[in-house]
């Protein structure tokens, strides 16, 4: 049978597995979502969810500097043991996450961290736009739900497409690493710095730059 993109996306949301893994699972199970979930779990992806409840208090703070020192990132990634924190695969993961943050500029780690007032403001904007189309309220609410999910995917680290492999989200990349390393891991927090961000040049400095550019 033909497997649709909607089916693949649904399975990805449920399991956090990669795009091709989800498509293969659905193909093998004739599009049955529940059987496809079991198929992926048997392949080892369930290991990540089983480990998710275990305490992860060790780890490392990683850094990444980009654009000749113009952008810098610090990120804390936790794991269960100091042994894994020194593991090369763990260190590579931390570095990759820091690089992703530099490139993708997320604002929050997870959707639960997004302030309620920001979320409501976005919903009101989407609601106003949707009402202009004249669609019924029940359809408008579905449209808003879809727009909010896109909003989360733009600003939340774990829901962004991973810059080194856009076919998977950062959460899926994390799940794969958990399965590979064999310990629970989590991205706890990050800080992204952009040189000069939030600063305003003094008027005299600006005038001097203009004068220099004009040859005065």
C-alpha atoms as one frame of an Amber mdcrd trajectory, in Angstrom:
protein
   0.000   0.000   0.000   1.024   3.631  -0.443   2.431   5.323   2.667   1.581
   9.020   2.992   3.712  11.820   4.407   1.039  12.424   7.051   1.387   8.846
   8.296   5.164   9.166   8.452   4.954  12.459  10.353   2.469  11.003  12.827
   4.760   8.066  13.553   7.738  10.398  13.936   5.857  12.439  16.551   4.942
   9.304  18.487   8.338   7.599  18.430  10.932  10.252  17.683  12.437   7.890
  15.120  14.027   9.052  11.875  12.135   9.718   8.663  13.366   6.681   6.766
  12.933   4.396   9.799   9.298   5.496  10.130   8.621   4.982   6.440  10.150
   1.519   6.541   8.176   0.595   9.668   4.897   1.685   8.056   5.733  -0.184
   4.864   6.508  -3.348   6.821   3.237  -3.083   8.772   0.972  -2.026   5.884
   0.427   1.426   7.349  -0.749   0.268  10.781   0.514   2.931  13.237   0.355
   0.750  16.360   2.203  -2.114  14.697   4.723   0.360  13.278   5.406   1.678
  16.795   6.056  -1.883  17.984   8.280  -2.475  14.951  10.443   0.532  15.849
  10.593  -0.448  19.499  11.864  -3.887  18.532  14.598  -2.130  16.564  15.845
  -0.498  19.764  14.276   2.958  19.643  12.211   2.080  22.710  15.428   2.032
  24.690  15.497   5.834  24.654  12.037   6.141  26.183  12.794   3.536  28.858
  15.915   5.422  29.920  14.135   8.779  29.995  13.034   8.370  33.623  16.536
   7.770  34.969  18.402  10.611  36.681  20.977  12.391  34.541  23.106  14.567
  36.819  26.536  14.211  35.237  27.529  15.602  31.850  29.423  18.500  30.363
  29.220  22.139  29.389  30.229  22.481  25.763  31.051  25.548  23.693  31.113
  26.610  20.080  32.521  29.784  18.549  31.481  30.824  15.052  32.009  33.587
  12.480  35.431  34.676  13.665  34.342  35.129  17.256  31.080  36.922  16.419
  28.785  34.171  17.772  29.380  32.002  20.834  27.350  29.237  22.487  27.490
  27.481  25.840  25.296  24.420  26.349  24.849  22.032  29.272  24.108  18.406
  28.372  23.497  15.892  31.147  24.034  12.133  31.298  23.971   9.528  34.066
  27.679   8.866  34.676  30.989  10.686  34.510  32.307   7.783  32.434  29.856
   8.562  29.616  30.498  12.300  29.990  34.103  11.602  28.921  32.985   9.343
  26.053  33.904  10.592  22.567  30.369  10.048  21.252  28.926  12.127  24.084
  31.437  14.908  23.502  30.654  14.938  19.777  26.945  15.188  20.594  27.546
  18.171  22.888  29.628  19.895  20.207  27.019  19.243  17.535  24.254  20.655
  19.732  26.299  23.785  20.458  26.954  24.232  16.731  23.256  23.759  15.968
  22.313  26.438  18.511  24.780  28.845  16.908  23.258  28.223  13.477  19.544
  27.884  14.284  19.213  30.398  17.138  16.539  28.675  19.254  15.020  30.639
  22.127  14.014  27.773  24.420  15.013  24.141  24.954  11.458  22.706  25.051
   7.945  23.919  24.378   7.103  23.727  28.085   9.484  26.654  28.650   7.662
  29.020  26.279   5.921  31.724  28.380   2.126  31.497  28.355   1.758  35.166
  27.455   3.958  34.741  24.368   1.945  31.708  23.303  -1.367  33.533  23.734
  -0.105  36.489  21.725   0.866  34.190  18.863  -2.499  32.414  19.012  -4.356
  35.732  18.792  -2.356  36.724  15.714  -3.083  33.377  14.023  -6.736  33.549
  15.082  -7.179  37.032  13.598  -5.615  35.981  10.306  -7.681  32.793  10.139
 -10.941  34.646  10.761 -10.289  36.813   7.743 -10.704  33.692   5.609 -14.286
  33.251   6.819 -13.731  29.669   7.940 -15.820  28.150  10.802 -14.474  28.427
  14.347 -13.758  24.684  14.658 -11.607  24.835  11.517  -9.918  27.999  12.757
  -8.885  26.243  15.982  -7.310  23.415  13.970  -5.462  25.969  11.866  -4.193
  27.658  15.034  -3.004  24.312  16.424  -1.011  23.675  13.266   0.492  27.164
  13.318   1.469  26.845  16.980   3.264  23.556  16.262   5.210  25.339  13.517
   5.975  28.144  15.976   7.360  25.622  18.465   9.486  24.080  15.704  10.987
  27.496  15.003  11.881  28.567  18.549  12.324  25.338  20.581  15.670  23.565
  20.289  14.346  20.013  20.633  11.753  20.508  17.862  14.018  22.194  15.329
  15.346  20.251  12.356  18.931  19.282  13.139  21.248  21.412  10.985  23.584
  18.514  10.124  20.667  16.233   9.153  17.433  18.161   8.428  15.490  14.903
   8.031  15.474  14.533  11.816  14.722  16.836  14.730  17.156  17.565  17.536
  14.958  15.378  19.772  15.316  12.482  17.332  19.078  13.021  17.204  19.104
  12.905  21.015  17.022   9.698  21.058  19.413   8.021  18.626  22.392   9.036
  20.757  20.717   7.713  23.920  20.115   4.374  22.202  23.713   4.271  20.987
  25.384   5.287  24.262  23.023   3.382  26.549  22.384   6.125  29.104  19.719
   8.743  29.611  20.752  12.184  28.345  19.129  15.590  28.282  19.901  19.076
  27.064  19.343  21.202  30.158  20.071  24.788  29.116  22.048  26.970  26.773
  23.200  30.537  26.214  23.833  32.087  22.803  25.909  35.243  22.501  26.110
  37.533  19.464  28.816  40.183  19.471  27.306  43.635  20.037  23.753  42.321
  20.391  21.611  44.779  22.341  24.180  47.564  22.210  23.604  50.895  20.508
  26.506  52.849  19.120  27.032  56.318  20.517  25.826  59.106  18.260  29.339
  60.532  18.092  30.729  57.162  16.987  28.061  56.887  14.322  28.782  60.411
  13.084  32.484  59.636  12.895  31.786  56.507  10.822  29.606  58.516   8.426
  32.241  61.198   8.111  34.951  58.616   7.459  32.826  56.939   4.803  32.264
  60.337   3.141  35.968  61.107   3.167  35.604  64.087   5.518
